[in-house]
Amino acid sequence: MLRGAKRSDPQALFRLAARCAPVVVTALPVPPGTGVRAFEPCAFPLDRAAAALCAILPQTRLPPQNLSVGVYDPDGALCGGTQKLLPLASDVRIVTRQPERFDGDALLARRRFGASLTVGTDETLLARCHAVVCSAPDPAFRGVPVILSCVPAQDAFFLLPVRLPENLARLCPAGVPADLFAAALAERCGVRTQRLYACRGTGFGAEQLDVCETASAWRMRINNNFA
């Protein structure tokens, strides 16, 4: 962690940071020519959303054999980790710009679970799913009953901010959002504690719903879709 006086020159601070690492965790804009870039999360937000889906969807008590779930993962962030979705539904679909990255996932699904994992590049593949996890919704699947987004979006459920464990919260620099710090811990430092992925509910519009309330809302939406 790099600290400086309140009136420190940002250019000088980031140049100093460049001596330690090429990437910095900061909520401030990084001036050009400093030799560092700001950390941007890649896999963590979508992985956390998938973990939330795994925590909430079973609580709807809807039969998995009647469900179809999808993931909108353009950059292939979840490759190698989609097996956790297979118990949720009989039909699991992935839309990505890099379908070849999921060849191993599809093979594992067939061999270990006897399940089919459909991977494609067309967003409309997700239009008939009952639940979709995404970084942000796409118009191609706006009509899906349950959309779980990493960021707030219209007509979508979204992840609540990470609640850092006390020992990690003490390390989070002032001004750095907990979600950004948690992503850096997971992606750059290899921190694997499940408490970073713990689901305490979702947001929808201006509401905050706990896990039970979210499951109830999802059950109603999906049942209405079956009707």
C-alpha positions in Angstrom: 0.0 0.0 0.0 1.4 3.4 -1.0 0.5 6.5 1.0 1.3 10.1 0.4 0.6 13.5 1.8 -2.8 15.0 1.0 -1.2 17.5 -1.4 1.1 15.0 -3.1 1.5 15.3 -6.8 -0.6 12.4 -8.4 1.9 12.1 -11.2 4.8 11.6 -8.8 2.8 9.2 -6.7 1.9 6.9 -9.6 5.5 7.1 -10.9 6.6 5.9 -7.5 4.0 3.1 -7.6 5.4 2.0 -11.0 8.6 1.0 -9.2 6.6 -1.6 -7.3 4.0 -2.9 -9.8 2.6 -2.2 -13.3 -1.0 -2.3 -12.0 -2.4 -0.2 -9.1 -5.7 -0.5 -7.3 -7.1 3.0 -7.3 -10.4 4.8 -7.8 -8.5 7.9 -9.1 -7.7 8.5 -12.7 -4.1 7.4 -13.6 -2.3 10.2 -15.4 -0.6 9.2 -18.7 3.1 8.6 -18.8 3.4 7.2 -15.3 4.2 3.7 -16.3 1.2 2.1 -14.5 -2.4 1.3 -15.3 -5.4 1.1 -13.0 -6.6 -2.4 -12.1 -9.9 -3.4 -13.8 -11.7 -6.5 -12.7 -12.1 -9.3 -15.2 -13.5 -12.6 -13.8 -14.4 -11.7 -10.2 -17.7 -9.8 -10.7 -19.2 -12.5 -13.1 -17.8 -15.3 -10.9 -19.5 -13.7 -7.9 -22.8 -13.4 -9.8 -22.6 -17.0 -10.8 -22.0 -17.9 -7.1 -25.1 -15.8 -6.1 -27.2 -17.7 -8.7 -26.0 -21.0 -7.2 -27.0 -19.8 -3.7 -30.4 -18.4 -4.6 -31.9 -20.4 -7.4 -32.1 -23.7 -5.4 -34.1 -21.8 -2.7 -36.8 -21.2 -5.2 -37.5 -25.0 -4.9 -38.2 -25.1 -8.7 -37.3 -28.5 -10.3 -34.0 -28.2 -12.1 -35.2 -30.5 -14.8 -37.6 -27.7 -15.9 -35.1 -24.9 -15.8 -32.8 -23.3 -18.3 -30.0 -21.0 -17.2 -27.5 -19.0 -19.2 -24.4 -16.8 -18.8 -23.5 -13.9 -21.0 -19.7 -14.0 -20.8 -18.2 -12.2 -23.8 -14.6 -12.5 -22.6 -14.8 -16.1 -21.4 -14.2 -15.1 -17.7 -15.9 -18.2 -16.4 -14.1 -20.8 -18.5 -13.1 -23.7 -16.3 -15.7 -22.8 -13.7 -19.1 -23.5 -15.3 -19.5 -26.9 -13.7 -21.1 -25.3 -10.6 -24.0 -24.3 -12.8 -24.9 -27.8 -14.0 -26.9 -28.9 -10.9 -29.1 -25.8 -11.3 -30.8 -26.7 -14.6 -31.1 -29.3 -17.2 -30.2 -26.7 -19.9 -27.1 -24.5 -19.3 -26.1 -22.1 -22.1 -23.0 -19.8 -22.4 -22.8 -16.9 -24.9 -19.2 -15.7 -25.5 -17.0 -14.2 -28.2 -14.5 -17.0 -27.4 -16.4 -20.3 -27.5 -13.2 -22.3 -27.9 -12.3 -21.4 -24.4 -15.2 -23.5 -23.1 -14.3 -26.7 -25.0 -12.9 -28.2 -21.7 -16.0 -27.2 -19.8 -18.3 -28.9 -22.4 -16.2 -32.1 -22.3 -16.2 -32.1 -18.4 -20.0 -31.6 -18.4 -20.5 -34.7 -20.6 -18.0 -36.9 -18.9 -18.6 -36.1 -15.3 -22.2 -35.0 -15.2 -23.7 -36.5 -18.3 -25.0 -33.1 -19.1 -25.0 -30.8 -22.1 -23.4 -27.4 -22.0 -24.4 -25.3 -25.0 -21.9 -22.7 -26.1 -22.4 -20.1 -28.8 -21.8 -16.5 -29.9 -25.3 -15.3 -30.6 -27.0 -13.4 -27.6 -30.4 -14.7 -28.7 -29.3 -18.1 -27.5 -30.2 -16.8 -24.0 -33.6 -15.4 -24.9 -35.5 -18.6 -23.8 -33.7 -19.1 -20.5 -35.4 -18.7 -17.2 -32.4 -17.0 -15.6 -29.3 -15.3 -17.0 -26.2 -14.1 -15.3 -24.4 -11.2 -17.0 -22.0 -8.3 -16.4 -24.8 -6.1 -17.8 -28.0 -7.0 -19.7 -28.2 -7.1 -23.4 -31.4 -6.2 -25.4 -31.3 -9.7 -26.9 -32.4 -11.3 -23.6 -34.3 -8.5 -22.0 -37.4 -10.7 -21.8 -35.8 -13.4 -19.6 -37.8 -13.7 -16.3 -34.7 -13.4 -14.1 -31.6 -11.4 -15.1 -28.8 -11.2 -12.5 -26.5 -8.4 -13.4 -23.2 -7.4 -11.9 -24.2 -3.8 -12.0 -27.6 -2.0 -11.5 -29.7 -2.1 -14.6 -33.3 -1.6 -15.5 -35.6 -4.6 -14.9 -32.7 -6.7 -13.6 -31.6 -8.0 -10.2 -28.1 -6.9 -9.3 -25.4 -7.8 -6.9 -25.2 -6.0 -3.6 -21.7 -4.6 -2.8 -19.1 -7.0 -1.3 -19.0 -7.1 2.5 -15.3 -7.6 3.2 -14.3 -9.8 6.2 -12.9 -7.6 9.0 -9.3 -8.7 8.5 -9.5 -7.7 4.8 -11.5 -4.6 5.4 -8.7 -3.2 7.5 -6.4 -3.5 4.5 -8.7 -1.7 2.1 -7.3 1.8 1.3 -9.5 4.8 1.9 -11.5 5.7 -1.2 -11.2 2.3 -2.8 -14.6 0.6 -3.2 -14.9 -2.8 -1.4 -15.9 -4.5 -4.7 -12.7 -3.2 -6.5 -10.5 -4.3 -3.6 -12.1 -7.7 -3.4 -11.6 -8.2 -7.1 -8.0 -7.3 -6.8 -7.5 -9.7 -3.9 -9.1 -12.5 -5.9 -7.6 -11.9 -9.3 -4.1 -10.4 -8.5 -3.4 -11.9 -5.1 -5.0 -15.3 -5.3 -7.2 -14.8 -2.2 -9.8 -17.6 -2.4 -11.8 -17.1 0.8 -15.5 -17.9 0.0 -16.5 -14.8 2.1 -15.6 -12.7 -0.9 -18.3 -14.5 -2.9 -20.9 -14.7 -0.1 -24.4 -13.7 -1.3 -26.4 -11.6 1.1 -29.2 -10.9 -1.4 -29.8 -8.7 -4.4 -31.0 -5.3 -5.4 -33.9 -4.5 -7.7 -34.6 -0.9 -8.6 -34.4 1.0 -5.3 -35.1 -2.2 -3.2 -32.7 -4.5 -1.4 -33.9 -8.1 -1.0 -32.3 -10.7 1.2 -31.7 -14.2 -0.2 -35.2 -15.5 0.8 -37.0 -12.5 -0.6 -34.9 -12.8 -3.8 -35.8 -16.5 -4.2 -39.5 -15.8 -3.7 -39.4 -13.0 -6.3 -37.6 -15.3 -8.7 -40.0 -18.2 -8.1 -42.9 -16.0 -8.9 -41.3 -14.6 -12.1 -40.3 -18.0 -13.4 -43.7 -19.6 -12.6 -45.4 -16.8 -14.4 -43.2 -17.6 -17.4 -44.3 -21.3 -17.2 -47.9 -20.4 -17.2 
